[in-house]
Amino acid sequence: MLRQLKFNFLAVLFWVLSYCIFACVCIRMLQLHFNFLHHVFMNNSQHDHITINDTSYTLLDVESLAWKKLVNGSVKKKNGFRTMCVGTISEKKTAALRIVVNRKVDEIQKIIYFNTDNRSRKFYDLQKDNQISLLFYDARQRVQIVVKAYATLHTNDVLKLDRWKATSPQARLGYMTLEPPNTKSEKPTLGYEERFSTIKPTDSESDVFQENFAVVACVVYELEFLYLDFTGNRKANFYYENNVLKDGFWTVP
Ligand SMILES: Cc1cc2nc3c(=O)[nH]c(=O)nc-3n(C[C@H](O)[C@H](O)[C@H](O)COP(=O)(O)O)c2cc1C
């Protein structure tokens, strides 16, 4: 009887110990796996960080920070990232640049949106070649963000309609020019009816011009973050595939 009890106890002990060892091995393997992934994808070590305004940022933190700054720019009118310089490839294969308003940033999908006139040169350029570059710089934050993306043009869908509805009467004037943007004129011109220099167009007056309005969605595949600091500048580059961060590393500023 005593021997049987002792045997049972040892058997239970054996199984408990085996289970514990198995669990420990599994946990360690998972740890190693995640450390490996983190290291491989981010080429990063725990001690790799930079300090911005007394806050420490790892490489992954910098990536999140960049998107947070872009989101802030899209929602805060006075933020330095509210506007961006958009680069397209012109018909003559030269770099074509202009400023637009950062209207919306989807940090999950890695998409940056702006509105434009579908008769404009940038729209024409993007129809021919949808590669687009976006340049942001906020002197107050001393941060530059350069983005490369593929543009998707929305001219006649729910997104375009929603964005048009959300556009103010003042902003709609930009789409109410009788001739396309950049058309030669004999004298200085507003492009739209002179009376709208003093009164706002009504919804029905502006809705007629909705067909000129388009939304450009820029699907980001590359993001460069540069922080200017008197103790030394810092830079990191990030690369995305299908909205997923695939690579990132610190670079020489
Ligand atoms: C502060 C600022 C904001 C602007 N925002 C926009 C905008 O959101 N969308 C746009 O199409 N043009 C905007 N423009 C005008 C463009 O810079 C540009 O002159 C116009 O779109 C024609 O460009 P394109 O002929 O190269 O296509 C803005 C200009 C400035 C200075």
The ligand as an ORCA input file, in Angstrom:
! r2SCAN-3c Opt
* xyz 0 1
  C      -0.877     76.509    -48.256
  C      -1.360     75.950    -49.569
  C      -2.272     74.919    -49.544
  C      -2.708     74.369    -50.743
  N      -3.562     73.306    -50.700
  C      -3.903     72.676    -51.844
  C      -4.662     71.476    -51.815
  O      -5.039     70.972    -50.755
  N      -4.963     70.880    -52.992
  C      -4.540     71.398    -54.188
  O      -4.835     70.814    -55.212
  N      -3.830     72.530    -54.252
  C      -3.478     73.186    -53.116
  N      -2.710     74.327    -53.170
  C      -2.344     74.879    -54.472
  C      -1.191     74.069    -55.075
  O       0.014     74.374    -54.409
  C      -1.006     74.298    -56.562
  O      -0.697     75.635    -56.828
  C      -2.241     73.907    -57.385
  O      -2.838     72.734    -56.852
  C      -1.884     73.630    -58.837
  O      -0.849     72.669    -58.858
  P      -0.481     71.808    -60.167
  O      -0.770     72.661    -61.348
  O       0.971     71.508    -60.017
  O      -1.315     70.577    -60.152
  C      -2.255     74.894    -51.976
  C      -1.326     75.922    -51.978
  C      -0.882     76.436    -50.791
  C       0.140     77.543    -50.835
*
